[in-house]
Amino acid sequence: MAKYVITKTLKAIYQYKIVLMFFVLWAHVSLLNLFFVNYSGPVFLWLENSQPLTIKVHFLIALLTTIFFLCVTKIREINSKKSVKINDKIWLACSIMLVASILFLLT
């Protein structure tokens, strides 16, 4: 009985894994931006984090990361089927784009 429930739950989670990944990323970015720690202790940024612009930026970061994950997953899927051979230069370009997007979001 327990094995059936666990299997059914895992199948439901796997079915919505991209949506769950998006919400986990959104929560992760929002929590990382919620506070910082200095010598006096943690400082919570409640007002700054509850502004609509901040929420939109966190949403955009999570959305772009999810889209990037989907693109890389599709490229890997194409590469594994061997229908189109993707060489190391493409993977290097993907890595450079990822680093560039991180640097863009940090500045």
C-alpha positions as CSV (number, residue, x, y, z in Angstrom):
1,M,0.0,0.0,0.0
2,A,2.7,2.5,1.0
3,K,4.8,1.6,-2.1
4,Y,1.8,2.3,-4.3
5,V,1.2,5.7,-2.7
6,I,4.9,6.6,-3.0
7,T,5.1,5.5,-6.6
8,K,1.9,7.5,-7.5
9,T,3.2,10.6,-5.7
10,L,6.6,10.4,-7.5
11,K,4.8,10.0,-10.9
12,A,2.7,13.1,-10.1
13,I,5.8,15.1,-9.1
14,Y,7.7,14.0,-12.2
15,Q,4.9,15.0,-14.4
16,Y,5.1,18.6,-13.2
17,K,8.9,18.8,-12.6
18,I,9.5,21.9,-14.8
19,V,6.7,23.8,-13.0
20,L,8.1,22.7,-9.6
21,M,11.6,23.6,-10.7
22,F,10.4,27.1,-11.6
23,F,8.7,27.7,-8.3
24,V,11.7,26.3,-6.3
25,L,14.0,28.7,-8.2
26,W,11.6,31.6,-7.6
27,A,11.5,30.8,-3.9
28,H,15.3,30.3,-3.8
29,V,16.0,33.7,-5.4
30,S,13.4,35.4,-3.3
31,L,14.8,33.9,-0.1
32,L,18.4,34.8,-1.0
33,N,17.4,38.4,-1.6
34,L,15.3,38.5,1.6
35,F,18.1,39.1,4.1
36,F,21.8,39.6,4.5
37,V,24.1,39.1,7.5
38,N,26.4,41.7,8.9
39,Y,28.4,41.9,12.1
40,S,25.2,42.9,14.0
41,G,23.3,39.9,12.8
42,P,20.8,39.3,10.0
43,V,19.1,42.2,8.3
44,F,15.7,41.4,6.8
45,L,14.6,43.4,3.7
46,W,10.8,43.0,4.0
47,L,9.8,46.2,2.3
48,E,12.3,46.0,-0.6
49,N,11.3,42.3,-1.2
50,S,7.6,43.0,-1.3
51,Q,7.7,45.6,-4.0
52,P,6.2,44.6,-7.3
53,L,9.4,45.3,-9.3
54,T,11.4,43.0,-7.1
55,I,8.8,40.2,-7.4
56,K,8.9,40.7,-11.2
57,V,12.7,40.5,-11.3
58,H,12.7,37.3,-9.3
59,F,10.0,35.9,-11.5
60,L,12.0,36.8,-14.6
61,I,15.2,35.2,-13.2
62,A,13.4,32.0,-12.4
63,L,11.7,32.0,-15.9
64,L,15.0,32.6,-17.8
65,T,16.7,29.9,-15.8
66,T,13.9,27.4,-16.5
67,I,14.0,28.3,-20.2
68,F,17.7,27.8,-20.3
69,F,17.4,24.4,-18.6
70,L,14.8,23.4,-21.2
71,C,17.0,24.5,-24.0
72,V,20.1,22.6,-22.7
73,T,17.9,19.5,-22.1
74,K,16.6,19.6,-25.7
75,I,20.2,20.0,-27.0
76,R,21.4,17.0,-24.9
77,E,18.4,15.0,-26.1
78,I,19.2,15.7,-29.8
79,N,22.9,14.9,-29.1
80,S,22.0,11.6,-27.4
81,K,19.9,10.5,-30.4
82,K,23.0,11.1,-32.7
83,S,20.7,12.6,-35.3
84,V,22.8,15.8,-35.2
85,K,26.2,15.7,-33.6
86,I,26.8,18.6,-31.3
87,N,30.5,19.3,-30.8
88,D,32.3,20.8,-27.9
89,K,32.2,24.3,-29.3
90,I,28.4,24.4,-28.9
91,W,28.7,23.2,-25.2
92,L,31.4,25.9,-24.7
93,A,29.0,28.5,-26.2
94,C,26.2,27.4,-23.9
95,S,28.6,27.6,-20.9
96,I,29.7,31.1,-21.9
97,M,26.0,32.2,-22.3
98,L,25.3,30.9,-18.9
99,V,28.2,32.7,-17.3
100,A,27.2,35.9,-19.2
101,S,23.6,35.7,-18.0
102,I,24.8,35.2,-14.4
103,L,27.1,38.2,-14.7
104,F,24.3,40.3,-16.3
105,L,22.0,39.5,-13.4
106,L,24.7,40.2,-10.8
107,T,25.4,43.7,-12.1
